Amino acid sequence: MKRKFLANSILMQRVLFAMAGVVINVLMAFLMNLLGLHLFLDTIGTIAVSAVGGLFSGILTAVGTNAVCALFNVNYIYFGFLNALVAILVAIFVRKRLYKKIWLIGVFITFLALFSGSVGCLISWFLMDGAIVAKNTDATNVISAATGLGMFWSYFIYNILINLLDKIISVTIAFLILKLLPDSILKEIEKGSWKQRPLNEEEIRTLNEWGKGLRHTMRVRTTLIILVTSSVLVVVTAWSGVRLYFEKSKESKTIDALNCLKLVTEMTDPEEIKSIVQSGTSSEYYDPVKNLLQQITNSYGSIEDLYMVKFDLNQGRIIYDIRSAYSSPREKNSIYTYDEKIEPYLERLLNGELISPIEHGTIKSWMRSVFYPIKDIDGECICYLIADVSVTYVADYMQDFIIRSILILLGFFILVLANNMWYTNTLMVYPIRSMAKCVDEFSDYGYEQDELDKNVKKIRALDIRTEDELEKLYDSICRMTLNLSEQMRDLRRLSDATAKMQDGLIITMADMVEKRDSDTGQHIQKTALYVKIIVEGLQKKGYYASKINSKFISDVVRSAPLHDIGKINIPDGILNKPGKLTPEEFEIMKTHTTAGKKIMEDAISTVQGENYLKEARNMAAYHHERWDGKGYPEGLHGEVIPLSARIMAVADVFDALTSPRVYKEAFPLEKALSIITEESGKQFDPKCVEVFLEALPEVKVVLKKYNRA
């Protein structure tokens, strides 16, 4: 309910902004019109509302202003689109925060004046009585006299100067309002247009970049739908209006012509007409009838020509042609030639019947001929009166009407388009893109708990409140991501518990082996720590980067205690013999590697391939292989030996050297390190030796902890 109230209050606020802007504009325009001044000042409210309330409010103010101003000056309605474009320019200028620099405001005012003045001049000059206004304007005459320019260019300059003064006043007032308003109010106004957490310029740019890979964007599709629908509506409406006017105009002119012809028949004597048809100019009635026809024709302004024709089988004969003295070729040729337009009606004309009006001529001189028979007292057709009415200027009016209609509708068209784009962006495009981008990041960043929690917060921070299906989708995504994060948290707890249990089993198994060997006290603990030191050192140095990751480190460290698991198969007599082993005994001892491999492979098949057990198998099987290929059980060399086994080889030998055995004392640290260094590149991987020696302080901590005795 709170969201809905805020949304309604913001909408009301924007409407009130627009209404206030319209009132200011109309009052200023009415005052200027009342005083007879050519200064408009009808964009003060538009610029102020666009600067404070944003694009849609500004366009609504512009179009509303011109619609109201048309009540006292009809020409205002044609400039609505121009003021709407000014509103768009101001909104962009303010959104880019360009008004922070004074010189940019000056450039902006100049641009607005040039744009408004030039477009306004063209509309006034070519669509209205611009030439007459220019001649009757003292300032235009002064500019023309001073510069020697023609009236049009003088009027053009005059319009630019008037618009410059107009825009200086309007922009100054608008930006003073913008300057005086606290930033907190401006931010609240800007926030009101969003249906989610307001995005800054950088976030909008990021979302637009994210959407560049889309083949068709929702914004483009909805805009095209509005453009096409509106354009079709405008064209159909304009065409219907023009067509209706055209038909009505032709009908009106036809009725005038028909009334004219009826009047002629009423005011003439059929016998006199018959005499004129038979005798021509020699008839005593010729001139009086001609003068009467002329008078009647002149009383009907829509009649272009009126003539009298006697139709015969092969051709017609012109008796009178009232306009022939001006332009008609019938003055030289009294024959009325039949063409394809008259031939279909010839039979009816010979019978003295009424026919439909006939249209003829060219696009520049289009006529409609109305036929009316003159009959004698016996009902016989003497001849036909034909009146021509021009529909050419109707076509000219149609062109003018279309241009004026486009100018009127263009302002409302811009308003509808801006409203659609505003709603599309705030209600669909930005909310959907914000959600999609967050979901992408949710999946791309993996399933680390910190990243999951961070993305859950990020999605919930979008605060989408479109109050439609989109908000329902957003709520579902919020619940889904939160549930997924909590499920992963529970799985991690279960996984950690399982891992601890597995580690405990590993230590128990390794401890069972160690307890059989009286000489390897705490060997598994120390070797595991040395392995951890080496593998982390390799990672820091960037060695084997394609192999070493957090999972590999965890697997190797956890598996280290199992490297001697195969010793469980070695007899106690050999395992704990205080003296040197015989060759036969040593061969038996070496089998602890293959035995360990088999034990771990059996375990892997049981638990279906746990990764850490695979590394345990490698370490158990190959920790006695040598870098130079002279080790056992398979004589592997170099990087063919698994990395985990190469790491364990260094850790195992170092602990054997620094720990006491039944057959020897513990070597001093320096002696042990000397042996390890000497065997680098022979028995051991040089990189493993390098990082081990570099971590000597950590190695000493382990020695001190476990070798106190």
C-alpha positions in Angstrom: 0.0 0.0 0.0 2.9 2.4 0.8 4.5 1.7 -2.6 1.2 2.3 -4.4 0.6 5.6 -2.5 4.1 6.8 -3.3 3.7 5.9 -7.0 0.4 7.7 -7.1 1.8 10.8 -5.3 4.8 10.9 -7.7 2.4 10.6 -10.7 0.3 13.4 -9.3 3.4 15.5 -8.7 4.5 15.2 -12.3 1.0 16.1 -13.5 0.9 19.1 -11.2 4.4 20.1 -12.5 3.0 20.0 -16.1 -0.1 21.9 -15.2 1.9 24.6 -13.4 4.1 24.9 -16.5 1.2 25.2 -18.8 -0.4 28.0 -16.7 2.9 30.0 -16.7 3.3 29.6 -20.4 -0.3 30.5 -21.3 -0.3 33.5 -19.1 2.9 34.9 -20.6 1.8 34.1 -24.1 -1.6 35.7 -23.5 0.1 38.8 -22.1 2.5 39.1 -25.0 -0.4 38.7 -27.5 -2.5 41.2 -25.6 0.3 43.8 -25.7 0.9 43.1 -29.3 4.6 42.2 -28.6 6.4 39.7 -30.8 8.2 38.3 -27.8 6.7 34.9 -27.0 7.8 33.8 -23.5 5.7 30.7 -24.0 8.5 28.2 -23.1 9.5 29.4 -19.6 7.3 26.8 -18.0 8.3 24.1 -20.5 12.0 24.6 -19.9 11.6 24.8 -16.1 9.4 21.7 -16.0 11.8 19.8 -18.3 14.7 20.8 -16.1 13.1 19.8 -12.8 10.5 17.2 -13.7 12.1 15.4 -16.6 11.4 14.5 -20.2 7.8 13.4 -20.1 6.6 16.3 -17.9 8.4 18.8 -20.1 6.8 17.4 -23.3 3.4 17.3 -21.7 3.8 21.0 -20.7 4.9 21.9 -24.3 2.0 20.2 -26.1 -0.5 21.3 -23.5 0.6 24.9 -23.7 0.2 25.1 -27.5 -3.2 23.4 -27.3 -4.5 25.9 -24.8 -2.9 28.9 -26.5 -4.6 28.0 -29.8 -7.9 29.1 -28.1 -6.8 32.8 -28.5 -4.3 32.4 -31.4 -5.0 29.4 -33.7 -1.4 29.5 -35.1 0.0 28.3 -31.8 -1.3 24.7 -32.5 1.3 24.3 -35.3 4.3 24.9 -33.0 3.5 22.2 -30.4 6.1 19.8 -31.9 8.7 22.6 -31.8 8.3 23.2 -28.1 8.2 19.5 -27.5 11.7 19.2 -29.1 12.9 22.1 -27.0 11.7 20.1 -23.9 13.6 17.1 -25.1 16.8 19.1 -25.6 16.5 20.7 -22.1 15.9 17.4 -20.4 19.0 15.9 -22.0 21.0 18.9 -21.2 20.0 18.7 -17.5 20.4 15.0 -17.2 23.9 15.2 -18.5 24.6 17.8 -15.7 25.9 20.3 -18.4 24.3 23.2 -16.6 27.1 23.1 -14.1 29.3 25.1 -16.5 28.2 28.7 -17.3 29.7 28.8 -20.8 27.8 25.6 -21.8 24.5 27.3 -20.8 25.4 30.2 -23.2 26.1 27.7 -26.0 22.9 25.9 -25.2 20.8 29.1 -25.3 22.3 30.1 -28.7 21.6 26.6 -30.1 18.0 26.8 -28.9 17.5 30.2 -30.4 18.9 29.1 -33.8 16.9 26.0 -33.8 13.6 27.5 -32.7 14.0 30.6 -34.7 14.8 28.9 -38.0 12.1 26.3 -37.8 9.5 28.8 -36.6 10.4 31.2 -39.4 10.0 28.5 -42.1 6.6 27.4 -40.7 5.4 31.1 -40.5 6.7 32.1 -43.9 5.5 29.1 -46.0 2.4 27.9 -44.1 1.0 31.1 -42.7 1.1 34.8 -43.6 4.7 35.2 -42.9 5.4 37.4 -45.9 2.6 39.8 -44.9 3.7 39.8 -41.3 7.3 40.5 -42.3 6.3 43.5 -44.5 4.2 45.0 -41.6 7.0 44.5 -39.0 9.2 47.6 -38.5 12.2 45.6 -37.3 12.2 43.4 -40.4 12.1 46.5 -42.6 14.9 48.0 -40.7 17.1 44.8 -41.0 16.3 44.7 -44.7 17.2 48.4 -45.2 20.4 48.0 -43.2 21.7 44.8 -44.7 20.3 44.9 -48.2 18.8 41.4 -47.7 15.5 40.3 -49.1 12.4 40.2 -46.9 12.7 36.5 -46.2 16.2 36.6 -44.8 15.5 39.8 -42.9 12.5 38.0 -41.4 14.7 35.0 -40.7 17.3 37.1 -38.8 14.5 38.9 -36.9 13.1 35.5 -35.8 16.5 34.4 -34.6 17.0 37.6 -32.6 13.6 37.4 -31.0 14.1 33.7 -30.1 17.5 34.5 -28.7 16.0 37.1 -26.3 13.1 34.8 -25.5 15.4 31.8 -24.7 17.8 33.9 -22.6 14.9 35.0 -20.4 13.3 31.5 -20.3 16.5 29.5 -19.7 17.7 32.0 -17.1 14.5 31.7 -15.1 14.4 27.9 -15.5 18.0 27.4 -14.3 17.5 29.8 -11.4 14.7 27.6 -10.2 17.0 24.6 -10.7 19.8 26.3 -8.8 17.5 27.3 -5.9 15.9 23.8 -5.4 17.8 21.6 -2.9 19.5 18.5 -4.3 17.4 16.4 -2.0 14.2 17.5 -3.7 15.7 17.0 -7.2 16.7 13.5 -6.3 13.3 12.7 -4.9 11.7 13.9 -8.1 14.1 11.9 -10.2 13.6 8.9 -8.0 9.8 9.1 -8.5 10.1 8.1 -12.2 11.7 4.8 -11.4 9.9 1.5 -10.7 13.0 0.1 -8.9 16.0 1.4 -7.1 17.1 4.5 -9.2 20.1 3.7 -11.4 22.9 6.2 -11.9 24.5 7.0 -15.2 27.2 4.4 -14.8 24.7 1.6 -14.0 22.5 2.6 -17.0 25.6 2.5 -19.2 26.5 -0.9 -17.9 23.0 -2.2 -18.5 23.0 -0.8 -22.1 26.4 -2.5 -22.7 25.0 -5.7 -21.3 22.1 -5.5 -23.8 24.3 -4.8 -26.9 24.5 -8.5 -27.7 20.7 -8.8 -28.1 19.5 -9.1 -31.6 16.2 -7.4 -30.8 15.7 -5.3 -27.7 12.4 -4.7 -26.0 12.9 -0.9 -26.2 13.3 -1.0 -30.0 10.4 -3.4 -30.5 7.9 -1.4 -28.4 9.1 1.9 -30.0 8.7 0.5 -33.5 5.2 -0.8 -32.6 4.3 2.7 -31.4 5.8 4.4 -34.4 4.1 2.1 -36.9 0.8 2.1 -35.1 0.8 5.9 -34.6 2.0 6.5 -38.2 -0.7 4.3 -39.6 -3.3 6.0 -37.4 -2.1 9.5 -38.4 -2.1 8.5 -42.1 -5.5 6.9 -42.0 -7.0 9.8 -40.0 -5.4 12.4 -42.3 -6.4 10.6 -45.5 -9.9 10.0 -44.3 -10.3 13.7 -43.3 -8.8 14.9 -46.6 -10.9 12.5 -48.6 -14.0 13.5 -46.8 -13.3 17.2 -47.3 -12.5 16.6 -51.0 -15.7 14.7 -51.6 -17.8 17.3 -49.7 -16.1 20.1 -51.6 -16.8 18.5 -54.9 -20.4 17.9 -53.9 -20.8 21.5 -52.8 -19.3 22.8 -56.1 -21.5 20.4 -58.1 -24.6 21.6 -56.3 -23.6 25.2 -57.1 -23.1 24.4 -60.7 -26.4 22.6 -60.9 -28.2 25.5 -59.3 -26.5 27.9 -61.7 -27.7 25.8 -64.7 -31.2 25.5 -63.3 -31.3 29.3 -62.8 -30.3 29.7 -66.5 -33.1 27.5 -67.7 -35.6 29.3 -65.5 -34.5 32.7 -66.8 -34.3 31.9 -70.5 -37.0 31.1 -73.1 -36.6 27.7 -74.8 -37.8 29.2 -78.1 -35.1 31.8 -77.9 -32.5 29.1 -77.3 -33.9 27.1 -80.2 -33.5 30.1 -82.4 -29.9 30.6 -81.3 -29.1 26.9 -81.9 -30.6 27.2 -85.5 -29.3 30.7 -86.5 -26.2 31.1 -84.3 -24.9 34.7 -84.0 -27.4 36.0 -86.5 -30.2 35.3 -84.1 -31.7 38.4 -82.5 -31.6 36.6 -79.1 -27.9 35.8 -79.2 -26.4 38.8 -77.5 -29.1 39.2 -74.8 -28.9 35.5 -73.8 -25.1 35.7 -73.8 -25.2 38.7 -71.5 -27.6 36.9 -69.2 -25.5 33.9 -69.0 -22.4 36.0 -68.2 -24.2 37.7 -65.4 -25.5 34.5 -63.9 -22.0 32.9 -64.2 -20.3 35.8 -62.5 -22.7 35.5 -59.5 -21.4 32.0 -58.8 -17.7 32.2 -57.9 -17.1 28.5 -58.1 -18.0 28.4 -61.8 -14.9 28.4 -64.0 -16.7 28.1 -67.4 -20.2 27.8 -68.7 -21.1 26.9 -72.3 -23.9 25.6 -74.4 -23.5 22.5 -76.6 -25.7 20.8 -79.2 -24.8 17.1 -79.2 -25.1 15.3 -82.6 -24.2 11.7 -83.5 -20.5 12.3 -84.5 -19.6 15.5 -82.7 -21.0 18.3 -80.7 -21.3 22.0 -81.6 -20.6 24.8 -79.1 -23.3 27.5 -79.1 -22.0 29.6 -76.3 -18.7 29.6 -74.3 -18.8 32.3 -71.6 -15.1 32.1 -70.6 -13.7 31.7 -74.2 -12.6 35.3 -74.3 -10.1 34.5 -71.5 -8.5 31.2 -72.2 -10.7 28.6 -73.8 -9.6 27.2 -77.2 -13.2 26.9 -78.2 -13.1 30.5 -79.4 -11.2 29.2 -82.5 -12.9 25.9 -82.8 -16.6 25.6 -82.1 -16.5 21.8 -82.4 -17.0 19.8 -79.2 -14.9 16.7 -79.8 -15.9 13.5 -78.1 -13.3 11.7 -76.1 -13.2 8.5 -74.0 -14.8 10.3 -71.1 -17.9 11.5 -73.0 -18.4 8.5 -75.3 -20.0 6.3 -72.6 -22.7 8.9 -72.0 -23.3 9.9 -75.7 -26.5 7.9 -76.1 -28.0 9.4 -73.0 -26.9 12.9 -74.1 -28.6 12.4 -77.5 -31.7 11.4 -75.7 -31.6 14.5 -73.5 -31.1 12.7 -70.2 -29.3 13.8 -67.1 -25.9 12.3 -66.6 -23.4 12.2 -63.8 -20.7 14.9 -63.6 -17.6 14.1 -65.6 -14.1 14.9 -64.3 -11.3 15.6 -66.7 -8.1 17.6 -67.2 -4.6 17.4 -65.7 -3.3 17.4 -62.1 -2.6 21.2 -62.5 -6.0 21.9 -64.0 -8.6 19.4 -62.8 -12.2 20.1 -63.8 -15.6 18.7 -63.1 -18.3 19.2 -65.8 -22.0 19.3 -64.8 -24.5 18.7 -67.6 -28.1 20.0 -67.7 -30.5 19.7 -70.7 -32.6 22.6 -72.0 -35.9 21.3 -73.4 -38.7 22.9 -75.3 -42.4 22.7 -74.4 -42.7 19.3 -76.1 -39.9 17.9 -74.0 -37.4 17.7 -76.8 -33.8 18.4 -75.9 -32.6 21.6 -77.6 -29.1 21.6 -76.2 -27.1 21.1 -73.0 -25.8 23.7 -70.6 -22.4 22.6 -69.2 -20.8 24.2 -66.2 -17.1 23.5 -65.3 -16.0 23.8 -61.7 -12.3 23.5 -60.7 -11.2 21.1 -58.1 -7.5 22.0 -58.6 -7.4 24.3 -55.7 -9.1 21.7 -53.6 -5.9 19.5 -54.2 -3.8 22.5 -53.2 -5.9 22.8 -50.0 -5.4 19.1 -49.4 -1.6 19.5 -49.5 -1.8 22.5 -47.1 -4.2 20.5 -44.9 -1.9 17.5 -44.8 1.1 19.7 -43.8 -0.9 21.5 -41.1 -2.3 18.2 -39.8 1.2 16.7 -39.6 2.4 19.7 -37.6 -0.5 19.5 -35.2 -0.3 15.7 -34.7 3.5 15.7 -34.5 3.5 17.3 -31.0 1.0 14.8 -29.7 3.0 12.0 -31.5 6.2 13.1 -29.7 4.3 13.1 -26.4 2.9 9.6 -27.0 6.4 8.3 -28.1 8.1 9.9 -25.1 5.5 8.5 -22.7 5.9 5.0 -24.2 9.7 5.1 -24.0 9.5 6.4 -20.4 7.2 3.6 -19.4 9.0 1.0 -21.5 12.4 1.9 -19.8 11.1 2.2 -16.3 8.5 -0.6 -16.3 10.2 -3.2 -18.5 13.6 -2.6 -20.0 15.7 -1.5 -16.9 13.9 -3.9 -14.4 14.2 -6.9 -16.7 17.9 -6.1 -17.6 18.7 -5.5 -14.0 17.2 -8.9 -13.0 18.8 -10.7 -15.9 22.2 -9.3 -15.3 22.0 -10.2 -11.6 21.0 -13.8 -12.4 23.9 -14.0 -14.9 26.3 -12.9 -12.2 24.7 -15.3 -9.8 25.5 -18.2 -12.1 28.9 -16.8 -13.4 30.4 -16.2 -10.0 30.1 -19.8 -9.0 28.8 -21.2 -5.8 31.1 -19.7 -3.2 29.0 -18.8 -0.2 30.2 -15.2 0.0 29.5 -14.6 -3.6 26.1 -16.2 -3.3 25.2 -14.0 -0.3 26.5 -10.9 -2.0 24.4 -11.6 -5.1 21.3 -12.3 -3.1 21.7 -8.8 -1.5 22.3 -7.3 -4.9 19.2 -8.8 -6.4 17.0 -7.8 -3.4 18.5 -4.2 -3.5 16.9 -3.8 -7.0 13.6 -3.1 -5.2 11.5 -3.6 -8.3 7.9 -2.3 -7.8 6.1 -2.4 -11.1 2.9 -3.7 -9.5 2.4 -6.2 -12.3 3.6 -9.7 -13.5 7.2 -8.3 -13.6 7.2 -7.6 -9.9 5.8 -11.1 -9.3 8.7 -12.5 -11.3 11.1 -10.4 -9.4 9.7 -11.7 -6.1 10.0 -15.3 -7.3 13.7 -14.7 -8.4 14.4 -13.2 -4.9 12.9 -16.2 -3.2 14.7 -18.6 -5.6 18.1 -17.1 -5.1 17.7 -16.8 -1.3 16.6 -20.5 -1.1 19.5 -21.5 -3.3 22.0 -19.7 -1.1 20.5 -21.2 2.0 20.5 -24.7 0.4 24.2 -24.3 -0.5 24.9 -23.2 3.0 23.2 -26.3 4.4 25.1 -28.5 1.8 28.4 -26.9 2.9 27.7 -27.7 6.5 26.8 -31.3 5.5 29.9 -31.5 3.2 32.1 -30.1 6.0 30.8 -32.7 8.4 31.3 -35.4 5.9 34.8 -34.2 5.1 35.7 -34.1 8.8 34.4 -37.7 9.1 36.4 -38.8 6.1 39.5 -37.1 7.3 39.1 -38.8 10.6 38.8 -42.2 8.9 41.9 -41.4 6.9 43.9 -40.4 10.0 42.7 -43.5 11.8 43.7 -45.8 8.8 47.1 -44.1 8.6 47.6 -44.2 12.3 47.0 -48.0 12.3 49.8 -48.3 9.8 52.1 -46.0 11.7 51.6 -47.9 15.0 53.0 -51.0 13.3 56.2 -49.1 12.4 58.0 -48.3 15.6 60.4 -45.8 13.8 57.9 -43.4 12.2 56.5 -41.4 15.1 54.1 -38.7 14.0 55.3 -39.2 10.4 51.9 -38.7 8.8 51.3 -35.4 10.6 54.6 -33.9 9.6 54.5 -35.1 6.0 51.0 -33.7 5.6 52.3 -30.3 6.9 55.3 -30.4 4.6 53.1 -31.2 1.6 50.9 -28.2 2.5 53.9 -26.0 2.6 55.2 -27.2 -0.8 51.9 -27.1 -2.7 51.0 -23.6 -1.5 54.6 -22.5 -2.4 54.1 -23.8 -5.9 50.8 -22.0 -6.2 52.3 -18.7 -5.0 55.2 -19.0 -7.6 52.7 -19.7 -10.4 54.2 -23.2 -11.0 51.9 -25.8 -12.6 49.1 -23.2 -12.6 46.9 -25.4 -14.9 47.0 -28.1 -12.3 47.1 -26.4 -8.9 43.9 -24.9 -7.6 42.1 -24.8 -4.3 40.5 -28.2 -4.9 43.9 -29.8 -5.8 45.5 -28.4 -2.7 42.7 -29.7 -0.5 42.8 -33.1 -2.1 46.6 -33.4 -1.7 46.8 -32.2 1.9 43.9 -34.5 2.9 45.4 -37.5 1.1 48.9 -37.1 2.4 48.5 -39.3 5.5 47.6 -42.3 3.2 50.8 -42.3 1.2 52.2 -45.3 3.2 48.9 -47.1 3.5 50.4 -50.1 1.6 52.8 -50.8 4.5 49.8 -52.6 6.1 50.8 -55.6 3.9 54.5 -55.6 4.9 55.4 -58.2 7.6 56.5 -56.8 11.0 59.9 -58.4 10.8 60.8 -56.4 7.7 58.9 -53.3 8.6 60.6 -53.0 12.1 64.0 -54.6 11.3 66.7 -52.6 13.1 69.4 -53.3 10.6 69.8 -53.0 6.9 67.3 -54.9 4.7 68.6 -57.6 2.4 67.9 -57.3 -1.3 65.0 -59.8 -1.0 63.6 -57.9 2.0 63.9 -54.6 0.2 61.9 -56.0 -2.8 59.2 -56.9 -0.4 59.3 -53.4 1.2 59.0 -51.8 -2.2 55.6 -53.6 -2.7 54.0 -51.2 -0.2 53.6 -48.8 -3.2 51.7 -51.2 -5.4 49.8 -52.5 -2.4 48.8 -48.9 -1.5 47.7 -48.3 -5.1 45.5 -51.3 -5.0 44.0 -50.4 -1.6 43.1 -46.9 -2.8 41.7 -48.1 -6.2 39.4 -50.5 -4.3 38.4 -47.5 -2.1 37.8 -45.3 -5.2 35.5 -48.0 -6.8 33.6 -48.2 -3.5 33.0 -44.5 -3.1 32.6 -44.0 -6.9 35.6 -41.8 -7.6 36.2 -39.2 -4.9 38.9 -36.9 -6.2 41.0 -36.8 -3.1 41.2 -40.6 -3.1 42.6 -40.4 -6.7 45.4 -38.2 -5.4 45.8 -40.6 -2.4 46.3 -43.4 -4.9 48.9 -41.4 -6.9 50.8 -40.5 -3.7 50.7 -44.1 -2.3 51.8 -45.6 -5.7 54.5 -43.1 -6.9 56.0 -41.2 -3.9 59.2 -43.4 -4.4 59.5 -42.5 -8.1 62.5 -40.3 -9.0 62.8 -37.3 -11.3 65.6 -39.0 -13.2 63.5 -42.2 -13.7 65.5 -44.4 -11.4 62.8 -44.9 -8.8 60.1 -47.6 -8.3 57.6 -49.2 -8.8 57.4 -48.2 -12.5 60.5 -46.1 -13.1 58.5 -43.0 -14.2 60.5 -39.8 -14.7 60.0 -36.0 -14.8 56.5 -34.6 -15.1 55.2 -38.1 -16.0 55.2 -38.7 -12.3 51.9 -37.3 -10.8 52.5 -33.9 -9.2 51.1 -35.0 -5.8 53.6 -37.9 -5.7 56.5 -35.5 -6.6 55.5 -33.2 -3.7 55.2 -36.1 -1.3 58.6 -37.4 -2.3 60.3 -34.3 -1.0 58.2 -34.2 2.2 58.7 -38.0 2.9 62.5 -38.0 2.4 63.0 -34.8 4.4 61.0 -36.2 7.4 62.9 -39.5 7.1 66.2 -37.6 7.2 65.3 -35.4 10.2 63.6 -38.2 12.2 65.3 -41.0 14.2 65.0 -44.6 13.0 65.9 -47.9 14.6 68.8 -48.1 12.3 70.0 -44.4 12.5 69.9 -41.1 14.4 68.1 -38.0 13.1 70.3 -35.9 10.7 70.9 -32.3 11.6 68.7 -29.8 9.7 71.7 -28.4 7.7 72.7 -32.0 6.6 69.1 -32.9 5.6 68.7 -29.7 3.6 72.1 -30.3 1.9 70.9 -33.8 0.8 67.6 -32.4 -0.5 69.4 -29.7 -2.4 71.9 -32.1 -3.9 69.1 -34.4 -5.1 67.2 -31.6 -6.8 66.8 -32.5 -10.5 67.9 -36.1 -9.7 65.5 -37.6 -7.2 63.2 -34.6 -6.7 61.3 -32.1 -8.9 63.5 -28.9 -8.8 60.5 -26.7 -8.4 59.3 -28.6 -5.4 62.7 -28.4 -3.8 62.9 -24.6 -4.6 59.7 -23.7 -2.9 60.5 -26.0 0.0 63.8 -24.3 0.7 62.2 -20.9 0.3 59.7 -21.8 3.0 62.4 -22.8 5.5 61.0 -20.7 8.4 57.7 -22.6 8.2 59.6 -26.0 8.0 61.5 -25.1 11.2 58.2 -24.4 13.0 57.0 -28.0 12.1 60.3 -29.5 13.2 60.3 -27.6 16.5 56.7 -28.7 17.2 57.2 -32.4 16.5 60.9 -33.0 17.2 61.3 -31.5 20.7 62.7 -34.7 22.1 
